[in-house]
Amino acid sequence: MHELIGAIKDAQAHGLLIDPTDREFFVEILSITCQEVERGAHLLYVMSKTYYDISSEYMIDQIASMNALLFLQTDTERTAHLRLLSSNTTATSTRIIQLAQERQNEYTLRNKARREEYQNFLDKMDEEELEAIIG
C-alpha cells in the first residue's frame, strides 16, 4: 500500500492529481481494497492450515485404525473395535471443533488488528495532509 501511496504522491507532485480530496479518495479506496485482499488471503491461509492440521493429526489415524477391522476374527472383536472407533470419533470431533473455534478466534483477532493498523495509517496520512496544508 505504501508503494501505491507513493505513486499517488508522485502523480500529485507532477500535477496529475490537483485536489487533495482526490488523493484522499484514492487512498480510502486503496485501503478498503487492501483490507479485503488481505482478509481473503488470511482466510485462505487459516482454512488450508486447519485442513492440513486436521488431516494430518486426526483423520489419518482414524482411517488407519479402520484397517484393524480386516484382521479381527470374531464379531465380538469387531463390535468392540467399532465401539472404540465410535468413541475415538466423538473425541476427535470435539478436538476438531475446538481447533476450528481457536482458528476462528485467531482470524477475528488478526483482522481486528489489521483494521486498526490501516486506520492508524489513514489517520497518519490525514495528519500529514493537515500539516502540509497548515505548513
N, C-alpha and C positions, 0 to 999 in steps of 0.2 A: 504494500500500500504506500509505503514511503516513496518508492520509485514513481508511482503514479502521481503522488502529490508534487514531487519534484518536477515531473513533466508539465503539470498544470502551472507551477510557478514559472518555469521556463517560457511557456506559452504566454503567460501574462506579462513577463518581462519583455517579450518581443511584440507586445501589443495585440496579441491574438485574443486574449480574454481581457476585456477592458474593465468590466464591472466586477468588484469583489463579491457581489452576490452570486454571479455566475460561478466563481471559484467555490464558494460555499456550497452551492447547489451540487456541483460535481463531486466535491469531497463527500457530501452526505450520501449521494448515490453510490459512490465507490465504497463507502463504509458499510452500507446496507448489503451490497453485493459481496464484499469480502466476508462479512459475518455469515451470510448464507452459505457461501462456498466452504468456509472453514467449519461451520456446523455440520454440513453434509459430509465433509471429509472425515471429521472426527466421529460421526455416527457410523460411517463405513468401517473405520478402524476398530471401534468398540465392538461392532457386530461381528466382524471377522475374527477378532481376538477371542471373543466369547465363544464363537462357534468352534474355533480351534481348541480352546481350553476344555470345553465340554466334550468334544470328540476324543481328545487325547487322554483326558483324565477319567472320564466316566463311561463313555459309550463303548470304547474298545474292550474294556474289562467286562462289560455286560455281554457283549457279543461273544467274547472268548469263553465266558462261563456257560454259554448255551451249548458249546461243543461237548461238555461233560455228559449231557443227556444221551449222546450216542453210545457212550461206554457203560452206562448203568444197566444192570442186568434185570432188576425186578421193577414192578410197578410201584412198590413201596419206596424204593430208592428214587425213582423218577418223581414221584409225588413229593417226597421230602425235598428234593432238589428244586422242584418248581416252586414250593413254598419259600425256600431260601431265595430264589431268584425274585419272587414277588416282593419279599421283604427288602432285598437289596435295591430293587427298582424304586420302591417307595422312598427309601433313604436317599438314593441318588437323585430322585426328582426333587426332594426337599433341598438338597445341596445345590442343585441347578437353579432352582427358584431363588435361593439366597444369593447365588453368584450373579444371576441376572439383575436382581434388585440392587446389589452393590455396584454393578456396572452402570445401571441406570442413574444411580445417585452420583457416581463419579462424572458421568456425562453431563448431568444437570449442573453440578458444581463448576465443571470446566467451562461450560457455556456461559454461566453467570460471570465467571472471572474474565473471560474474553470480552464479553459485552462491556464490562467495566473498563477494561483496557481500551477498547475502542472509544468509549465515552470520554475517558481521560485524554485520549489522543485528540478527539474532536474539541474538547474544552481547551486543550493546549493550543490547537490551531486557532480557535476563536481569540484566545489571549494574544497570540502573535499578531493576528489581524488587527485587533484593537490597538496594540502597541504601535503597529505600523501606521495606523490612521492618526493616532494621537501624537506620535513622534517619540 
